[in-house]
Amino acid sequence: MILAKLKVRYGEPDAVEAIADSFERAEKAAELQRLGPIAAVAAEYLWLGGDLDDGVIKRVFEIRDDAYASGAIWGAGEIERWLWLDGRIDTVNPDAPEQFRLLAEGKWRESADWWGEKGVPYSRAVALTMGDVEAKLEALSVFDNLGATVPAARLRSQLASEGVKGVPRGPQPSTKAHPLGLTARQTDVLELLKEDLTNAEIADRLFISIRTVDHHVSAILARLGAENRSDAAELARSVPSGAQGA
């Protein structure tokens, strides 16, 4: 599911296939805890301008309803956030967690602050896209730093249509070239995370300080949307070794 999410945000040509594959795996497991996250990815894909079959879209709504019925309101709220942003629903269910209702209530600043305090830069940037020009430019900077090329391109187009001048260009080609949107040094650190090395061991291997490694690991987790080092390493292992160079 994490890989499908990244493919959606990085504009990979096989993003739809990744969504379909994740859906198939989740449907076989028949577990809402697996269906909910991929339904949210599909809903986000729609917001970013992607196109999905009507059957898949219908399934997204069904999973949303099942989540509410079973009390899984976090998952339901996450799905509804994207559906609302895409204009497919008029409001977010009042039973959804507050952080998912704030945008629909016009409270984009409160939403951005909430996600910022929780250390979730991508969701913070999404909230900022609903604000004024200054907020949108800040969101663009966050998207670029995370390597999220699709929402960044979407926002650049919006800013251009609003007549905003001096919109910053995107990240350097070397960062774009990496399939996970990482810099060269972040790629080095991630490769060593795959070996289950500690930060101290990584620092020794790369001849850098532990504090620098701490910084890189935090940036990698944020960029990949991974909850921990193990998740980041597992995701890295799913990328063909020949595609790792930046």
Rosetta silent file (secondary structure, phi, psi, omega in degrees, C-alpha in Angstrom):
SEQUENCE: MILAKLKVRYGEPDAVEAIADSFERAEKAAELQRLGPIAAVAAEYLWLGGDLDDGVIKRVFEIRDDAYASGAIWGAGEIERWLWLDGRIDTVNPDAPEQFRLLAEGKWRESADWWGEKGVPYSRAVALTMGDVEAKLEALSVFDNLGATVPAARLRSQLASEGVKGVPRGPQPSTKAHPLGLTARQTDVLELLKEDLTNAEIADRLFISIRTVDHHVSAILARLGAENRSDAAELARSVPSGAQGA
SCORE:     score description
SCORE:     0.000 S_00000001
   1 L     0.000  -40.899 -179.982    0.000    0.000    0.000 S_00000001
   2 H   -61.377  -40.901  179.881    2.838    2.393    0.848 S_00000001
   3 H   -63.559  -40.819  178.186    4.391    1.781   -2.563 S_00000001
   4 H   -62.279  -40.749  179.361    1.066    2.511   -4.279 S_00000001
   5 H   -61.590  -44.105 -179.112    0.777    5.750   -2.301 S_00000001
   6 H   -67.076  -39.650  178.392    4.245    6.856   -3.374 S_00000001
   7 H   -62.349  -37.139  177.273    3.602    5.984   -7.004 S_00000001
   8 H   -64.059  -46.408 -175.535    0.458    8.129   -6.871 S_00000001
   9 H   -75.406  -27.366 -179.475    2.301   11.106   -5.364 S_00000001
  10 H   -94.497   -1.461  176.749    5.354   10.762   -7.606 S_00000001
  11 L    72.009   31.096  178.818    3.317   10.335  -10.784 S_00000001
  12 L   -67.025  140.569 -176.803    4.648    6.893  -11.672 S_00000001
  13 L   -62.797  -22.360 -179.181    3.050    5.512  -14.892 S_00000001
  14 L  -101.025   25.193 -179.432    2.040    2.280  -13.156 S_00000001
  15 H   -60.655  -42.266 -179.819    0.241    3.994  -10.266 S_00000001
  16 H   -63.081  -41.503  178.787   -3.135    2.594  -11.346 S_00000001
  17 H   -63.675  -37.949  179.336   -1.692   -0.916  -11.543 S_00000001
  18 H   -65.667  -39.432  177.276   -0.209   -0.498   -8.070 S_00000001
  19 H   -64.028  -46.111 -179.299   -3.601    0.566   -6.714 S_00000001
  20 H   -61.351  -42.300  179.998   -5.301   -2.386   -8.397 S_00000001
  21 H   -64.381  -42.676  179.232   -2.706   -4.820   -7.061 S_00000001
  22 H   -65.775  -39.013  177.278   -3.043   -3.462   -3.525 S_00000001
  23 H   -62.343  -44.073 -178.786   -6.825   -3.649   -3.768 S_00000001
  24 H   -60.720  -44.535  179.344   -6.630   -7.267   -4.937 S_00000001
  25 H   -64.182  -41.981 -178.685   -4.381   -8.235   -2.043 S_00000001
  26 H   -67.944  -39.198  179.370   -6.571   -6.411    0.463 S_00000001
  27 H   -64.593  -37.598  178.331   -9.771   -7.948   -0.914 S_00000001
  28 H   -64.651  -38.424  178.603   -8.275  -11.433   -0.578 S_00000001
  29 H   -72.821  -25.161  178.891   -7.437  -10.731    3.042 S_00000001
  30 L    54.233   39.481  179.568  -10.964   -9.332    3.514 S_00000001
  31 L  -118.232  127.540 -177.762   -9.716   -7.133    6.343 S_00000001
  32 H   -62.177  -31.785 -179.554  -10.935   -3.577    6.747 S_00000001
  33 H   -65.840  -18.760  175.429   -7.587   -2.542    8.237 S_00000001
  34 H   -99.650  -32.711 -179.880   -6.036   -3.326    4.850 S_00000001
  35 H   -71.921  -38.468 -177.927   -8.922   -2.173    2.644 S_00000001
  36 H   -58.646  -50.962 -178.905   -9.239    1.233    4.312 S_00000001
  37 H   -61.543  -39.210 -178.908   -5.709    2.489    3.571 S_00000001
  38 H   -75.130  -28.752  174.352   -5.763    1.488   -0.106 S_00000001
  39 H   -65.099  -37.038  177.516   -9.238    3.028   -0.512 S_00000001
  40 H   -66.575  -39.020  177.167   -7.736    6.260    0.839 S_00000001
  41 H   -62.659  -42.890  179.011   -4.890    6.018   -1.686 S_00000001
  42 H   -62.739  -41.699  179.237   -7.417    5.553   -4.486 S_00000001
  43 H   -65.408  -39.093  177.071   -9.408    8.563   -3.271 S_00000001
  44 H   -64.347  -38.717  178.414   -6.228   10.649   -3.126 S_00000001
  45 H   -59.271  -39.744  177.679   -5.405    9.550   -6.668 S_00000001
  46 H   -63.756  -43.369  179.465   -8.748   10.930   -7.804 S_00000001
  47 H   -61.546  -34.535 -178.647   -8.026   14.263   -6.089 S_00000001
  48 L   -82.227    7.383  175.477   -4.681   14.445   -7.878 S_00000001
  49 L    97.353    7.540  179.539   -6.420   14.130  -11.228 S_00000001
  50 L   -76.142  165.271 -177.888   -6.210   10.389  -11.724 S_00000001
  51 L  -122.891  127.133  179.093   -8.867    8.306  -13.426 S_00000001
  52 L  -126.727  154.806  178.125  -10.288    5.096  -11.963 S_00000001
  53 L   -61.471  149.347  179.746  -13.004    2.711  -13.105 S_00000001
  54 H   -56.855  -35.296  179.961  -16.483    3.395  -11.782 S_00000001
  55 H   -63.769  -38.563  178.880  -16.381    0.025  -10.026 S_00000001
  56 H   -68.262  -43.106  179.235  -13.271    0.999   -8.078 S_00000001
  57 H   -61.836  -41.904  177.514  -14.771    4.358   -7.119 S_00000001
  58 H   -60.835  -39.573 -179.558  -17.936    2.607   -5.941 S_00000001
  59 H   -66.294  -34.861  177.466  -15.782    0.260   -3.869 S_00000001
  60 H   -60.075  -45.417  179.489  -14.041    3.228   -2.248 S_00000001
  61 H   -66.013  -38.334  179.192  -17.400    4.558   -1.051 S_00000001
  62 H   -63.573  -41.700  179.493  -18.429    1.095    0.165 S_00000001
  63 H   -66.311  -39.524  175.671  -15.245    0.751    2.192 S_00000001
  64 H   -56.626  -47.279 -179.175  -15.813    4.227    3.632 S_00000001
  65 H   -64.670  -41.698  178.659  -19.305    3.179    4.737 S_00000001
  66 H   -62.482  -37.575  179.930  -18.044   -0.124    6.168 S_00000001
  67 H   -63.911  -45.236  177.666  -15.395    1.745    8.129 S_00000001
  68 H   -62.892  -42.678 -177.270  -17.973    4.017    9.739 S_00000001
  69 H   -63.659  -32.125 -178.060  -20.265    1.066   10.472 S_00000001
  70 H   -91.941   -1.726  179.682  -17.475   -0.829   12.207 S_00000001
  71 L    87.715    6.717  178.969  -16.288    2.170   14.205 S_00000001
  72 L   -85.511   66.786 -170.977  -13.068    2.621   12.233 S_00000001
  73 H   -70.770  -25.752  177.591  -13.660    6.368   12.020 S_00000001
  74 H   -63.142  -50.672 -179.888  -10.024    7.299   11.416 S_00000001
  75 H   -61.750  -40.622  178.859   -9.891    5.269    8.213 S_00000001
  76 H   -64.252  -42.555 -179.850  -13.308    6.517    7.136 S_00000001
  77 H   -65.152  -37.633  178.624  -12.324   10.110    7.791 S_00000001
  78 H   -63.327  -42.477  177.614   -9.115    9.775    5.812 S_00000001
  79 H   -61.918  -45.785 -176.714  -11.048    8.481    2.803 S_00000001
  80 H   -65.774  -31.828  178.008  -13.594   11.265    3.113 S_00000001
  81 H   -55.961  -48.532 -178.647  -10.915   13.960    3.258 S_00000001
  82 H   -68.976  -38.379  179.347   -9.783   13.072   -0.268 S_00000001
  83 H   -63.871  -38.048  178.069  -13.330   12.606   -1.538 S_00000001
  84 H   -68.255  -44.333  179.444  -14.232   16.058   -0.226 S_00000001
  85 H   -60.297  -33.462  179.907  -11.121   17.658   -1.731 S_00000001
  86 L   -83.582   -2.376  178.310  -12.039   16.086   -5.067 S_00000001
  87 L    79.158   16.966 -178.267  -15.594   17.451   -4.843 S_00000001
  88 L   -88.522  -14.856  172.331  -17.240   14.034   -4.714 S_00000001
  89 L  -135.595  153.317 -175.569  -18.956   14.732   -1.382 S_00000001
  90 L   -84.489  -25.784 -178.405  -20.250   18.026   -0.018 S_00000001
  91 L  -153.475  167.190  177.011  -19.105   17.582    3.567 S_00000001
  92 L   -99.560  138.414 -177.635  -17.241   15.222    5.858 S_00000001
  93 L   -50.895  132.331  179.720  -19.239   13.095    8.271 S_00000001
  94 L   -62.058  -16.294  177.543  -19.524   14.776   11.702 S_00000001
  95 L   -82.055   -9.839 -179.794  -18.450   11.466   13.242 S_00000001
  96 L   -69.763  152.908  176.172  -15.052   11.694   11.525 S_00000001
  97 L   -56.376  148.018 -174.342  -12.040   12.727   13.621 S_00000001
  98 H   -53.745  -40.323 -175.828  -11.689   16.502   13.864 S_00000001
  99 H   -61.837  -23.382  177.587   -8.490   16.649   11.804 S_00000001
 100 H   -90.850  -16.439  179.309  -10.378   15.301    8.791 S_00000001
 101 H   -90.351  -21.633 -172.004  -13.349   17.643    9.288 S_00000001
 102 L   -57.626  -44.811 -178.233  -11.392   20.877    9.621 S_00000001
 103 L   -62.160  -45.018 -179.412  -10.839   21.446    5.901 S_00000001
 104 L   -64.770  -21.192  177.992  -14.493   20.883    5.038 S_00000001
 105 L   -91.355    5.183  178.715  -15.322   23.420    7.767 S_00000001
 106 L    80.296   12.693 -176.807  -13.064   25.995    6.132 S_00000001
 107 L  -101.480   63.904 -175.998  -10.439   25.771    8.880 S_00000001
 108 H   -67.685  -35.450  179.799   -7.379   25.145    6.731 S_00000001
 109 H   -66.298  -43.992  178.048   -4.967   26.875    9.106 S_00000001
 110 H   -61.543  -39.304  178.549   -6.145   24.817   12.084 S_00000001
 111 H   -64.120  -46.029  179.728   -5.817   21.687    9.960 S_00000001
 112 H   -61.704  -41.265  179.834   -2.287   22.592    8.867 S_00000001
 113 H   -64.952  -39.555 -178.708   -1.280   23.324   12.456 S_00000001
 114 H   -62.697  -49.248 -178.771   -2.698   20.015   13.672 S_00000001
 115 H   -67.426  -33.669  177.701   -0.772   17.967   11.117 S_00000001
 116 H   -63.621  -42.666  179.029    2.323   20.047   11.688 S_00000001
 117 H   -65.447  -28.930  179.521    2.262   19.315   15.417 S_00000001
 118 L   -86.411   -3.280  178.711    1.905   15.601   14.640 S_00000001
 119 L    72.733   37.448  178.681    4.894   15.694   12.284 S_00000001
 120 L  -117.811   83.306 -173.073    2.979   14.802    9.107 S_00000001
 121 H   -61.838  -35.250 -177.691    4.313   17.301    6.526 S_00000001
 122 H   -64.094  -49.215  179.948    2.392   15.957    3.519 S_00000001
 123 H   -65.411  -33.404  175.555   -1.019   16.330    5.169 S_00000001
 124 H   -61.806  -44.297 -179.839    0.053   19.727    6.482 S_00000001
 125 H   -64.409  -39.500  178.327    0.881   20.799    2.919 S_00000001
 126 H   -58.688  -43.411  178.422   -2.460   19.492    1.666 S_00000001
 127 H   -63.159  -40.241 -178.882   -4.224   21.702    4.214 S_00000001
 128 H   -65.324  -24.827  178.906   -2.125   24.693    3.185 S_00000001
 129 L   -64.908  -16.058 -179.802   -3.258   24.299   -0.438 S_00000001
 130 L   -91.500    0.214 -175.994   -6.668   25.497    0.726 S_00000001
 131 L   -95.126 -156.077  179.999   -5.261   28.760    2.082 S_00000001
 132 L   -79.795 -177.905 -176.546   -4.064   32.057    0.651 S_00000001
 133 H   -59.127  -43.172  179.669   -1.204   32.499   -1.809 S_00000001
 134 H   -59.132  -42.226  179.150    1.419   32.562    0.923 S_00000001
 135 H   -66.222  -40.857  179.763    0.092   29.293    2.333 S_00000001
 136 H   -64.204  -39.092  177.734   -0.004   27.698   -1.106 S_00000001
 137 H   -66.292  -35.580  175.987    3.610   28.671   -1.764 S_00000001
 138 H   -65.789  -41.597  177.707    4.556   27.133    1.562 S_00000001
 139 H   -61.290  -41.069  179.782    2.694   23.970    0.587 S_00000001
 140 H   -60.705  -42.149  178.623    4.552   23.898   -2.707 S_00000001
 141 H   -61.409  -41.414  179.342    7.877   24.055   -0.879 S_00000001
 142 H   -64.999  -46.493  178.906    6.841   21.125    1.325 S_00000001
 143 H   -57.964  -44.282 -179.927    5.718   19.042   -1.655 S_00000001
 144 H   -62.894  -42.846 -179.728    8.997   19.737   -3.439 S_00000001
 145 H   -65.079  -30.473  179.164   11.027   18.799   -0.372 S_00000001
 146 H   -85.600   -8.634 -177.411    9.086   15.558   -0.063 S_00000001
 147 L    76.597   16.223 -178.891    9.496   14.753   -3.747 S_00000001
 148 L   -82.658   82.224 -170.813    5.703   14.703   -4.182 S_00000001
 149 H   -68.381  -33.549 -176.738    5.793   15.761   -7.826 S_00000001
 150 H   -69.401  -53.315  177.082    2.108   15.247   -8.661 S_00000001
 151 H   -63.560  -30.129  177.686    0.575   17.502   -5.978 S_00000001
 152 H   -65.467  -45.120  179.380    3.408   19.982   -6.615 S_00000001
 153 H   -64.919  -39.498  178.576    2.588   20.113  -10.331 S_00000001
 154 H   -60.792  -43.613 -177.740   -1.113   20.400   -9.550 S_00000001
 155 H   -71.316  -37.798  177.114   -0.448   23.319   -7.209 S_00000001
 156 H   -60.696  -41.642  178.821    1.912   25.052   -9.659 S_00000001
 157 H   -63.248  -40.848  179.415   -0.795   24.909  -12.294 S_00000001
 158 H   -64.518  -44.560 -179.860   -3.306   26.366   -9.852 S_00000001
 159 H   -63.264  -39.612  178.770   -0.974   29.193   -8.864 S_00000001
 160 H   -63.577  -40.866  179.929   -0.290   29.986  -12.511 S_00000001
 161 H   -66.704  -24.262  178.108   -4.026   30.138  -13.241 S_00000001
 162 L   -87.603    0.816  177.418   -4.380   32.586  -10.352 S_00000001
 163 L    78.222   18.964 -179.909   -1.731   34.818  -11.921 S_00000001
 164 L   -73.874  130.274 -178.706    0.859   34.316   -9.164 S_00000001
 165 L   -98.863  156.077  175.437    4.319   35.406  -10.329 S_00000001
 166 L    69.402   31.269  177.827    7.705   34.017   -9.317 S_00000001
 167 L   -69.267  126.964 -177.728    6.542   30.512   -8.451 S_00000001
 168 L   -59.103  147.941  175.569    9.671   28.453   -7.574 S_00000001
 169 L   -76.616  170.992 -177.373   10.748   25.722   -9.940 S_00000001
 170 L   -76.390 -176.961 -178.285   10.789   22.097   -8.913 S_00000001
 171 L   -67.740  166.438  179.703   13.607   20.038   -7.348 S_00000001
 172 L   -64.845  149.648 -179.023   16.849   19.169   -9.117 S_00000001
 173 H   -54.195  -32.926 -177.832   16.758   16.308  -11.641 S_00000001
 174 H   -61.678  -36.752  177.996   18.963   14.103   -9.440 S_00000001
 175 H   -72.834  -40.772  179.949   16.232   13.989   -6.786 S_00000001
 176 H   -62.305  -32.384 -173.192   13.488   13.429   -9.351 S_00000001
 177 H   -67.494  -26.950 -179.267   15.435   10.526  -10.875 S_00000001
 178 L   -73.523  132.454 -176.472   15.221    8.375   -7.749 S_00000001
 179 L   -60.720  -21.621  178.382   12.073    6.191   -7.799 S_00000001
 180 L  -104.697    6.406  176.743   11.344    7.115   -4.183 S_00000001
 181 L    73.392   27.372 -177.101   12.163   10.804   -4.608 S_00000001
 182 L   -97.650  156.527  172.919   15.261   10.726   -2.398 S_00000001
 183 L   -77.023  171.061 -179.245   18.483   12.682   -2.607 S_00000001
 184 H   -60.608  -44.522 -178.737   21.774   10.871   -3.220 S_00000001
 185 H   -68.951  -37.742  176.724   22.751   10.932    0.470 S_00000001
 186 H   -63.409  -34.793  176.759   19.293    9.829    1.576 S_00000001
 187 H   -63.752  -41.962  178.175   19.631    6.924   -0.840 S_00000001
 188 H   -59.610  -45.412 -179.137   22.923    5.948    0.808 S_00000001
 189 H   -65.141  -42.900 -179.137   21.309    5.996    4.246 S_00000001
 190 H   -62.867  -38.322  177.992   18.275    4.035    3.068 S_00000001
 191 H   -60.028  -37.033  179.777   20.508    1.344    1.577 S_00000001
 192 H   -78.496  -27.475  172.812   22.106    0.873    4.989 S_00000001
 193 H   -62.846  -33.127  178.296   18.720    0.843    6.697 S_00000001
 194 L   -63.128  -22.196  178.316   17.992   -2.178    4.525 S_00000001
 195 L   -91.948    6.288  178.974   20.872   -3.884    6.342 S_00000001
 196 L    61.528   33.956  177.918   19.198   -3.116    9.691 S_00000001
 197 L   -80.378  150.998  175.047   22.124   -0.981   10.817 S_00000001
 198 L   -78.176  167.108  178.091   21.794    1.435   13.730 S_00000001
 199 H   -60.519  -37.253  179.006   22.289    5.161   13.224 S_00000001
 200 H   -64.599  -40.769  179.879   25.704    4.892   14.866 S_00000001
 201 H   -68.007  -38.064  177.409   26.714    2.103   12.493 S_00000001
 202 H   -64.773  -41.885  178.843   25.448    4.080    9.501 S_00000001
 203 H   -59.080  -43.492  178.869   27.429    7.115   10.662 S_00000001
 204 H   -64.152  -40.758 -177.019   30.602    5.007   10.843 S_00000001
 205 H   -67.855  -37.469 -175.759   29.996    3.509    7.418 S_00000001
 206 H   -98.163   -1.069  179.603   29.372    6.887    5.729 S_00000001
 207 L    59.474   43.967  175.925   31.895    8.877    7.773 S_00000001
 208 L  -130.704  170.722 -177.496   29.282   11.366    8.960 S_00000001
 209 L   -77.149  156.718  177.158   27.950   12.316   12.385 S_00000001
 210 H   -62.580  -37.385  179.541   25.184   10.427   14.153 S_00000001
 211 H   -61.760  -38.333  177.625   23.207   13.664   14.302 S_00000001
 212 H   -65.701  -40.010  177.641   23.400   13.954   10.506 S_00000001
 213 H   -63.303  -42.876  177.914   22.179   10.382   10.177 S_00000001
 214 H   -54.569  -44.645 -179.601   19.300   11.170   12.546 S_00000001
 215 H   -62.427  -46.035 -178.873   18.332   14.051   10.279 S_00000001
 216 H   -64.706  -40.895 -179.752   18.491   11.909    7.134 S_00000001
 217 H   -63.608  -43.318  178.476   16.467    9.083    8.687 S_00000001
 218 H   -61.300  -41.513  179.818   13.751   11.523    9.793 S_00000001
 219 H   -65.826  -39.045  179.866   13.646   13.034    6.292 S_00000001
 220 H   -64.195  -46.003 -179.522   13.431    9.581    4.698 S_00000001
 221 H   -61.535  -41.643  179.904   10.529    8.524    6.920 S_00000001
 222 H   -65.897  -43.738 -177.036    8.670   11.752    6.165 S_00000001
 223 H   -66.196  -38.257 -176.720    9.288   11.503    2.416 S_00000001
 224 H   -87.491   -9.449 -176.696    8.222    7.863    2.210 S_00000001
 225 L    67.607   27.223 -178.579    5.283    8.214    4.574 S_00000001
 226 L   -90.718  144.999 -178.388    6.761    5.343    6.599 S_00000001
 227 L   -80.565  -27.734 -177.569    5.972    4.949   10.284 S_00000001
 228 L  -154.151  179.159 -177.208    9.347    3.508   11.218 S_00000001
 229 H   -63.274  -38.086 -178.480   12.735    2.342    9.933 S_00000001
 230 H   -63.649  -42.126  178.896   11.500   -1.175    9.230 S_00000001
 231 H   -63.268  -41.585  179.615    8.687    0.087    7.001 S_00000001
 232 H   -63.473  -42.888 -179.912   11.125    2.308    5.098 S_00000001
 233 H   -65.403  -41.085  178.706   13.538   -0.578    4.610 S_00000001
 234 H   -62.636  -41.436  178.244   10.764   -2.903    3.448 S_00000001
 235 H   -63.402  -41.987 -179.620    9.594   -0.312    0.930 S_00000001
 236 H   -62.480  -35.842 -179.387   13.156    0.148   -0.332 S_00000001
 237 H   -68.498  -21.306 -179.291   13.492   -3.594   -0.874 S_00000001
 238 L   -81.213   -9.587  179.043   10.430   -3.498   -3.143 S_00000001
 239 L   -93.089  129.060  179.764   12.224   -1.149   -5.556 S_00000001
 240 L   -51.649  136.511 -176.621   14.414   -2.880   -8.170 S_00000001
 241 H   -58.426  -32.519 -179.123   18.091   -2.529   -7.229 S_00000001
 242 H   -70.482  -11.004 -178.258   18.930   -1.133  -10.663 S_00000001
 243 H  -101.912    6.595 -172.828   16.611    1.811  -10.020 S_00000001
 244 L   -80.084  -23.738 -175.380   18.218    2.902   -6.777 S_00000001
 245 L   -66.668  142.369 -179.626   20.840    5.272   -8.125 S_00000001
 246 L  -111.115    0.000    0.000   20.134    8.975   -7.874 S_00000001
